[in-house]
């Protein structure tokens, strides 16, 4: 019945008792009243506290956080369903068919794959939300942000086809994106479908953590006065129960409760199956998740049983039905799906005569069709409405479904469901009959798509619901907003010689401070740090810009009398994420896509311990390209030898290589402050004026040395990846040394030794980005290969080196593979010196000698390259080894 007042269905207090729970509640109240009367309120309170303590310290503490295995919202408190249920059911059935047909049709002629079972289980979860809750983007509202479960993508395409946003050719070309006329991506990929998908989610576990930090970032924007919404958008995340095993999925859920993110709703599709088998065959995943979320401070709404069970639960005066529900494990419930109703009658109800009596009026077929809650539109509507209205906490809806629902013998509830991609004609006919799809016998084997006419009741209803809710979902709507970014001259203070020795990390912090002070874009800067601000020297920003905290600062910090004290404010600009690279990267993604999500371009600068970037959370870095992120990633404390004391697990010599694998990432390895300034200025222009969907990775080092002045006319070379920094003298045998990052100092010192001791004139080049040089060379190579009759094109690298003579040597604090990227296009080849193997704890001098990237090793490498070209005698190399004190028998780094 419809309640006359607004109930908070989703709160713990509103959680119903099961079966004869009303009588139990009365009994408990009587006990409490009697205890207070006999013992007094104070003593009773102490007894209750002691009982609570004993429950918390019991062997199974999660037990106190779970409620009976029944729906959170009882039938008598369900609101009336506002939609036209028959029409919605017909629409949902057609979408089921089209989603299935899309996968089956694609696999009838190809082996491109696809998944049927996930959407089959979650169709009701999505359709109730689409018809009544998901709000689209309007002029004054950014729209709800929905993280769709990746494997359910065919269902979203099926709906878009019904809405007229996709045509039949799109559906035919599912997972065939290179087909004539284009096709549909396998999963949610904004890079591939930039007007449709908002969030990549199919790398399981990433959607949940991204949604959490997105909800928090929405609050950050509001707190800083950067958005002025009349209503707050909700952030929805749909995930599978098996997906919850990914550490990223549940690893940050306590943050959502701490931050009171009642703008966040998670829907867990509990179909009890992973890709290969049951999620918790010997347990109950819904109860486990309920305990975890309640313990983390979330509001939990369970939707376990469909309306068919309401009457049975009402008549269960003994409580045996709920007891039996509790006893059965998920492996049992999975079995009940694939077996006939007679099996369920005997195995489930047959344990007690009273339960058999309870279902005597039901046929075996009716028992087999008793709905699970996630397939009941009224149950899901009640849960979503409660979630929307619940204040002060994030909400998770745990909805029990059947994987492959409706597939029948083709895979309903079976362990093979996830891999089901084909259906025979008999199975298609059964599907058609079950969902009443108007497809005739003569064409059913071809699995044709079906769409009601534009003037049909179904189509009109579908479009009317979306119009009332503001527009289509999913949809990625980008309205370009140009920021007034500073010109290069605004960074002039970084172009001269430094007065003191500083690191490139310190140079970056100085540049960041300049940007924060900029009148036009200062408010748009988002500094992000995973608890390393003091390591990077960014604690100087605390006082002036504050650390964002939705509660402000409720305590007096221990360092409040110092200049750089830890200052939290409600409108703080800095996101200090604690020891969570995954969380900090998720904040980066939220900020880096704000231009699309909210029409408010934000400029994130995420500085982190470089070793714990792509190596630690590489999946999120890769996703940054897919989601079309714009911003700056800063791998501080970079280098295998520059970070000298930390050792093997901290010394990074490969993040630049990782970053080079991401198509839209521009990785740079700057050696000087002016290079950083030029790169950042160019990045701001490209991302926030030209609207390029790219992001930057900048390697920063903690080694202090003199920042050199910027040579004239090198700006183009800095951004393209290579320029001549310091030419050698005119006289002498010619050679070239490519340096980058902190190891540029080895190259410059080697240049001096070479000319003074061996008469070699070495030009020192600054190689700011090997990846960009390689990408440009590959583009030219491909063009030349495919246009043999046209004049050959030359890459920037080939043009710059065309007139240079002598050998080329690259020295880097990274794996040799980093500079080796350009070797095919370097005249005469490239000799590389790098830091192969694991790091060690020692001084920089010893580490660089060990890896062979110090100045002396660079000299020997250059002389060796000259000797190989017969430009000097090999005796010179042998003498240099002795002169420079390099042990030729030094044990090399371990390389397998």
N, C-alpha and C positions, 0 to 999 in steps of 0.2 A: 504494500500500500504506500501511497505517497504521504510523506510526513509533512505536517503543517509548519514545522520549524526546521531550520537548517541544522542537521546533525553533522558532527565531525566523525564521519564513518571510519576514517582511517586512523584515528588515534588509538593508543593502547587501551585507554579507558573504555572506548567504544567496542573493543573486541568482544564478541559474544561468547557465551558459554555454549557448549555443544550439547545436542540431544536434550537431556533433562537439566541443562545448565542453569535454567532459571531457578529450579528447586535447590540446586547446589548453592547458588548465590544466596538464596534465602537462608539456607543452613549456616553458611559462613557468617552471614550478618548476625544470626542468633548467637553463634559462638563468640564473636567479638563483643557483642553487647553484654553477654554473660560474664566474659572475662573482665570487662571494664567495671561491671557492677561489683564483682567479687574481689578483684585485685587492684582496682584503681587504674586510671588512664595512664599514669606515669609508668607503673610496673608493666602494664600490658604493652606499652610502647617499647620498653626495654626487651621484653620477651620476643616481640616481633623483630626487633633489630638483631637479636641473637639468632633467631630462626633464619633471617635473611642472610646473615653472615655464614651460617652453616650451609645454606643452599649454594652460596657463591663459592665456597671452598670445597664443595662436594666433588667427587671424581669426574662428574659430567656437568660442568658449569653451564654448558650451552642449554641444558635441559630447563633451566629456570627462565630462559629467554624465549622459549617456544610455547605456543598456544596449541590447543588440540588440532588435529589434522582435519579441520573443517574451514569453511569460508570465514573470513574476518567479518564480513558484513552479512548478518542474517537476513533471511528472505523477507521478514516483516519490516526491515528497515531499508529495503531497496527502493529507490525512487522509481517513479513511472518512466518507462522508456519513451523518449520524445519522438523517435523516428517512426517511419513506416516500415515495420519489420518485414512484411512480405516483399516489398520492393527491394529493400536492402539485401534480403536473402537472395533474390534473383541476381542482383548485381554481383554479390560476392561469389555466387556459384559460377557466373560467367567468367569472372576474373580467375577463379580457380582453373577453369577449363583453359583459358587463354595462356595462363602461366605454364600449365602443364604442356599444352600444345607447342608453345615456344621452344621448350627444351626437347621434347620428343621429335619435333620437326627438324630442329637443327641437327640432332644426332641420327636422323634417318639417312642423311647424305654426308655427314662429316663425323669427326670424333672430337668436336670442340667441347663436349661436356655440358655441364649445367646441373642444377639441383632443383628437384621438384618438392622434396619432402619438407623443407624448412618453411616455405610459404604455405604449404598445405596445412601445416600445424598452426601457423600464426595468422591466417587470413582474417579471422574474427578480431584478433588483437589489433590489427591494422585498420580494418574497415570501420570498427566502432570509433576509433580515433579520427579517421579521415572524415567520417560523416558528422562528427559532433565535437571534436576537440582540437585537432590541429588547426592553428590559425595561420593563414597565409600573409604574405607581405603586402602592406598597403603604403600609402604616402606617409602616414605618421606612425607606422608600426612595422618593426623589422621582421615580424613573423616569428612563429615558434621555430626552434632549431631542433631538427629531428635526426638522430643517428640511427638509420635503419640497419637492421641486421643484414649483413652482406649477402648471406646465402638466400635471403628472401627477395633478392633483386627482381627475379622474374615477375613476382606479384606486383611490384611497383610499376614495372613496364606495362603489365596487363591493365592496370588502372589508368595509366597515362594514355594507353590506346583507347580505352573507353571514353576518356575525357577529350579525345581528339588531338592530343598533343603529339602522339606518335601514330604512324600509319602502318599498314600491314607489311610493307617492305622492311620497316625497322624490325618488326617482330620476326620476320623470316630470317633476318640477318643477325639474330641474337648470337653473340660471341663471334661474329664475323665482321669486324669493324672495317676491314679493308675491302669488303665486297662493294660492287657497284652500287652507288646510292648511299653508302654508309651503313653502319649497323649499330648494335648496342653493345656496350662494354659488359664484361662478365659480371662485374660487381659495381658498387658505387665508386666511381672514379671521376672526380671533378676535372682532372686534367684532360680526360678523354671526352667527357660530356659536360662542358663548363656552364651550360645553361640549365642543367637538370640536377645533377648531384651536388650537394654541399660538402659532404664529409665522407672520406674513405673509411670504411669500417671492417672490411673483410679480413684484415690481418687481426685475428681474434684477440680481444682484450684491449685494443687501442681505442675503439669507439667508446667504451665505458669511461676510461680515464680521461679522454679528451672531453667528453660531455661534462664531466665533473668540473674540470678547470674552465670550460667554457661558461658554465653557470656562474662560477666565481668571477670570471673576467667580466661578465655582464654587470655584476654588482660593482666591480671596480670602476667600470665606465660611468655608472650612475653616481658613485660616491665622488668621483672627480668632476662631475658636472659636464661630462662630454656627450651625454645623451639626454634627451628630454622626451621620453615615451609617456604617452597617456596611460598605457598599461604595460606591464612588464611581460616580456616574452618568457615562455616556458622552454626548458631544454629537456627533450625526451631522448632516452636511449633505449633501444631494443637489443637485447642480447640473449644468448642461449644459456641454459643451465650448465652445459658442458663448458662453455666459454668462461664461466666463472672460475675455472681452475687456473686460468692464466693469471700470473701475479699482478699484471697491470690492471686486470678487471676489478679486483677487490682491494688492491693494495693501498688505495688512497681514500677509501670511503669514509674514514673518520673525519677527514677534512671537510666533507660536505656537511656533516653534522655540526662540527665546531663552528662552521661559518653560517649555520642556519639557512642553508640553501633550499628554501621551500619553493624555489623556481626550478627545481630539478626533479624529474620523474623518470625512474628506470622501470622498464617492463621486462621481466625475465621470462622467456618462453620455456617453461619447464616441461618439455616433451620427454624428459627422462632418458634421452639418448644422446650420446656423443656421436662421432663419425663412425665408430666401429661397434659400439655396444652401449650398454646402459651407463649412465653417468654415475649412479650409485646403486648398482644392482643389489647390494647387501644393506643398503641404508635408505634414507629418504632425503633427497637433495633439497626439497622444499623446506623441510624442518631445519636442515643444516644451514641453509641460506637465511632463514628467518632468524635463527640464533645469532648468526654473524652480523646481520644488518641491525637487529635490535641492540645487540651489544655495542655496535658502533654508533648508536644514537639515531638510527633512521626510523621513520614511520613505515611499518610493514603491513601490506594488505595482501592476504592470501585469497586466491580464487581457485579453489580446488575442484569443487563439485558443481555441475550444472543444475538447472532448475528441476530436472527429473528426480534429483535426490532430496529435494526440499520436503516432500511429503513423507519419505522414508525417515528422514531425520526427526520430523515432528512426531511421528508415531513410535520412535525408538525410546520408549519409556524406561527400558532397562539400561540404556547406555551401551549395550553390546555392539551396536553398529559403529559407534565412534571408536570403541575399543578395538574392533576388528580393523577399522581403517588405520588405527595406530600400529597394529601388529604387522600388517603387510608391508613388505619392503618394495622398493621400486621395481625390482626384478619381477615381483608378482604382478604389479600393475601393468607392466609391459606385456606379460604373458596373457593377461585378461583381454588385451586388445586383439591378439591373433587367434585366440581360441573362441569356440562358439559359446553362446550364453549358458549352455548346460554346464560347461566347465566352471564358469564364474559362479553359477548357482551352487555347485557342489563345493568348490574350493574356497570361495569367499564367504558366501552366506551359510554354507552347510556346516560350518564349525559349531553352530549353536541352533537348536531347534527354533528358538525365538526369532532368529534372523531368517530362517527358511520361511517361517510363518509370515514374516514381514513382506516377502516378495512372492507369496503364493498367487497373488492376483496378476503377476507379470509373466508373460511368455518368455521363453529363452531368447527370442529375437529382441524383445523389449529390454531384457537385461543387457544384452550385448550392445544396445544402443543408448544406455544410460550415459548422458553427456558428461564430459569433464568441463570444469569451469571456464577454461580458456576458449571453449567453442560456444559459449552461451552469451549472446549479445547483452542481455539484461545484467548478467553478473559483471561483465567487463565494463559496461556503462557505469554501474554503481561504483566500481573500483576506481575508474578514471575520474569520475565526479568527486569522489572523496579525496583523491590525490590532488586534484586541482584546488580544492578548498582547504586543504590541511595547512595550517600555519606553523612556521618556526622550525620545520624539519624537512629534509629531503624525503621523498617517498619511493619505495620500491613495491611494485606489484608483482607478486609471484603467481603466475598463471599456469595451471596444469593443462597440458594439451597432449595430443597424440601425434607423434611424428609421422608424416605421410598420411595425415587424416584424409580419407576419401579415396586413397589409392587402392584400397581393397587388397586383392591378392598380389598386386604389383609392388606392394611395399608398405602397407599401413602397419605401423608399429613394429616393423621388423628391423633386425640389426643391419640389413642391407639398405635401409631406406635412404640414407644419405647419398649413396652411390647410384640410386635408381635414376636412369636417364631415358629409358625406353619402355613402351607399353605395347602389348600386342592388341589385336582387334577386339578380342574378348574383354580384355581389361578396359579398353576404351569404351566399350558399350556399357559396362558396369558403371564406369565413372559417369557417363552421360545420363544413365538412368538415375543414379543416386542424386545427382544435382539438377536433373531435369533440363538438360541443355538441348536447345532445338537444332540438333545436327542430324541429318538424315542418314540412313544406312548406306546409301550408295557412295557417300563421300567420307564417312567417318574414319576409314583407314588412312586417309590423308591428313587427319587431325587438323581440319580447317579452323581458322580463327572465326569468332563470332562477335559482332558488335551490333547492338540494337540500333534502330534508325534514330536519326537526330531528333525527331519529334515524338519518340516513344516515351512512355511514362518513366522508364528506367533512366534514359539519358537525361531527360529534363530534371529528374530528381537529383541525379548525381551532380550535375552542374550547378543546380540551385544550392545544394548543400555547400559546395566549395565557394560559390559566390558569397554566400552569407558569412562564411568563415574567412573571407578576405582574399582567397586565391588558391592556386594549386600548390601542393606539397608532395614531393620535393620540387623545389625550384631554386636556382641560384641566379639571383638578379643583382647585377653589378651596375651601379650608377657612378661613373668615374667622378672623383672629386680630386682636383689638382691641389697639392700642397705647395706652399711658397717655400721651397727648400733653399738653403743658403747656397750662393755661388761659391766657386772655388776660392775666390779672394777672401771669403769670410774665414778661411783657415790659414791665412797668411802667417800667423804667428808660429806655425809649425814648419814653415819652409826654410827658416834660417838655421844656423848652427846652434845646437843646444848649449846652454851655459853650464849645465851639470850632466853627469852621466845618468841616464834613466833607461828603463826597459821599455819595450814596445807596449807592454801592458800598461805601464804608467802613461805613455804617450796616448794610448787609447782613452784612458780615463780622463785625461785633459781634453781630448776632443769631445768626449761625451758630455763633459761639463759645459763646453762651448755650445753644444747642441741644446742642452737643457735650458740654457739661458737665452736661446734664440726666440725672439718675440713671435715669430710666425709658427714655428713647429715645436717649440719647447714643450708644450702641453701634450703633444702627440708622441713624445718619446716614452718608451716603456723599458726601463732597465730591469732585467731579470737575472737573479743570482740564486744558485742552489747552495746557500750557506757557505759561500767562499768570498764574501765581500772584503773581508780584512786581508785575505791572501792576495787579492788582486788590487788592493789599495782603493777599493770603491766605498769603504766605510766613510770616506770624506763626504759622500753624498747624503748620508743619513740625516744629518742636521738640517740641511737645506731643503731636501725633497721628501723626506719621510718614507717609512716603510708602510705599505698598505695593510691595514687591519680593520676589519669591519666593526670591531669593538673599540678601536682606538687603543690607548695604553692605560690599562687599569692598575698598573703598578709603577713604582719608582725604580727605573733601571739602576743596576749596581754601578754603572759608569756614568750616571747622569751629570756628574761634575766635570767630566772630560769633554773636550771639544767634539769628539767623534762618537758620542754616546748613541746607543741603540734606541732610536726614536720611532715608535709606531704611531700612526695617525689614521683617522677614518678616511682621509682623502690622500693618503700617501701615494707617491708616484712609483716607488720601487716595489717590485714583487720579489720578496725574499722567501724562497720556497722551502727552506730547510734542506735536509739531506735527501733529496729526491730528484735525480736527473730526469726521471720519467715525468714527474709533476711539472718541473720547470720547463721541459720541452713542450708539454701540453699547454702551458701558459703561453709559451712562444707561439704555438700554432694558433691559439685563440686570438692573440694580438696581431699575428701576421696575416690573418684572414678577416680582420675587423672591417677592412675596406669593402669586403663582399657581404659579410654577415649583417653589418649595421650601417654601411655607408659612411663609416667614420674611419678614415685611414689612420692606423696607429703604426708606430715605427719601433718594433722590438729590438733591443740589443741584449741578447742572452749570452752572458759570459760564464764560462764553466771550466773546470779542470779538463783539459783537452782529452786526456786518456779516457774520460768517462762520458764522452760524447757519442760519436757513431759506434764505437766499440760497445758501449753500455746499452744504449737505446737506439741502435741503428735503424730499427724498424720505423721509429717515429721520424727520424731524419729523412728516410726514404719517402715516408708519407708526406713530408713537407712539400716535396715536389708535386705529388699527386694533388694535394689540396690547394695548390697555387699560392703557397705562402710567399710573403714579401717581408724581408727583414734581415737582420745581421746576427749570425752565430759567431761567437768569439771563443776559440779554443785557447784559453790562457794556460800558462805553464807548459807550453808546447816544447817539443824536441826531446830526443832520446838522451841528449847530454846536457842540454841547458838546464833542465830540472835535475840538479846534480845529486841531491841527497836521498831522494825518495825511493829509488830502486825499481825493480822489475815491473811491479803492478801499476806504477804511476808514470813511467817515462814513455812518452808517446812519440813514436816515429812513423806512424801510419795513418793518422786521422786525415791527413791531406789526401792520401790515396782513397780512403773511404769516401770522403767528400767528392772526389773526382768521379765517382761512379754514379752520382745523382745527376740526371740530365739537366735540371734547372738550377743546380747549385754552382756558384762561381767561387772556387776556392783560391785564396791568395795566401802567400807566405811573405809578408812585408818585412823589410829589415829596418826601416826608419820611420819616424813619425810623419814625415811629409808624404811617404808612400801611403800610409794609413789614411791620411787626410784626403789625398786625391782619390783613393779607392772608395772611401765612404761618401764623398761628395758625388762621385759618379753614380754610386749605387742609389743614393737618394733621388737623383735625377731620373734614373732609369725606372725605378720602382714606383715613385710617387708623383712623377710628372708625366713620364712616358707610359706608365701603367704596364710595365713588363712584369710578367708573373715569374720572377726569379728571386733567389735569395742568396746571401753571401756567407761564406765561411772564411774567417780570418784567423790565421795562426798567430798567437801572441806569445811572447817569451818573457821570462822573469829575470833575464840577465841584463844588467845595466852596462851601458857603454855610451860613448858620445854620439848623439844624434847629428848626423851630417846635414849640411844645407842641401837643398834641392838643386840639382844641375838645371840649366836652362833648357826648356823644350822637351822635357821627358814625360810630360803628362800622358801622352798617347801610349808610350811604351809601358808606363806603369799599369794602365788599365788593360792593355792587350797582353801583358805578361812578361815582357823582356825589354830592357834598354841598357845601353852602355853607360855604366855609372862612373867609372874612372879609367880612362885610357892609360896604357903603359907608355913609356918613352918611345920616341921614334926609332932609336937605334936598337939593334939586338934581334935575336931570333924571336919570332912572333908566336904567341899562344893566347888562349882565351880561357878565363875562369868564370863560370856561372856560379854565383852565390845567392843565398836567400836566407831570410830570417836571421837569427843570431849567428849562424855560421858564416854570414857575410864577413864577420870579423876575421875568420880564418882565411878567407879569400884575399882580403886586403893586406893582411900580414904576409901571406904567401907572395903576393905581388911584389912587396918590398924585398923579401929574401931572394926571389928569383932574379931581380935586376941587379941587386947589390952583389950577390955571390956567384951567379951563374950567367949573367949577361943576357937573361931572357926578358923580353918585354911582353908582359901579360896584361891584356885588357881585362878589367873586372866588370862583369855584367851583373845586373840585378835581375834575377828571374823571379818575378812576383807571382806568376801563375803558369805552371807547366800544363795544367789541364786546358786552359784557354788557348794556349799555343797549339796544343795537339788538336783540339776541336776545330780550330780554324784551318789547320793543315789537312785534316780529314775531309772537311767540306770541299776544299780545293781539289784534293785527290779524287774525290767522288765525281765532281763536276768534270774534270779532265777525262776520267774514264768513260763517262757517258756522253761526252761531246768531242769525239776524236777529230772531227773536222774543224773545230774551233781553235783559236789560239789558246795555248795552255795558260791557266791562271796560276799565280804564285801566292802562297800564303804570306801572312805578315812575317813569320819566322824566316821563311826562305828569302824574302826580300831584304830583311835586316842583315842576314848573314851572307848574302850573295857576294859581297866584295871583300869579305874577311878571309885571311889566310892563316894557316897554322892549325894545330889541334885544338879541340874544345874539351874542357874538363868541367864537370859539374860537381860541386860539393854541397852537401845538404845534411841537416840534422834529422833527416827522414830516411826511410828505406830507399835504396837506389832506384826502386821501381818508380818513385815519384819523378825524378828528372829523366829517367829512361823513357818516359812517355813521348818525348820529342826526338829521341835518337834517330829514327828513320829519316828525319828531315834536316839534320845537322850535317853540313858538308864534311865529308871524311869520317863521319861517325862521332860518337860522344863517349868519353870515358867518365864514368860516374863514381863518386865516392859517397858512401852513405852509411847509415847505422843499422846494419842487418843484425838480427838476433835480439835477445832479451836485454833489457837495461840492467844496470848495476848501481849500487850506492857507492859513490866516491866523489872526488873533486871533478870539476869540469875538465881540468887539464888532463887528468889521468883517463877519464872517460873518452875524451876526444882522441887521445893517443891510441887507446884500446880499439876504438871503432875505426880509426884512420881518417878522421875528419878535422884534425887540428891543422894549423898553418904548415907545420913541417911535413905532415903527410900529404897535404895539398901540393906542396912544392915537389915532392917525390912523384906524385901522380902526374903532375904537369910535365916534369922531365921525362918520365916514362912514356907519355904520349908523344913527346917530341922525338924520343929515340925510336919509337915504333915507325915514325915517318922518316927516319934517317936524317933528321934535322940536327941532331946532336949524337955524340957517341954514347953507347951504353955505359961506358966507364964513368961518364959524368953522373949517371944515375947511381951507380955503385958508390961513388965518392960522396955524393949527397947523403946517402943513407948513413954513412959513417959520420959525416960532418954534423948532421942534424940529430944524431943520437937515437935514431929509430931502430929498434930491434927487429931484424927481419924474421926472427923465429918467434915473435910474439904470438901467443895462442890466439887464433882468430875467434870472433864471436861464433857461437854455435849456430850453424845453419844446416838443417836436415834436407 
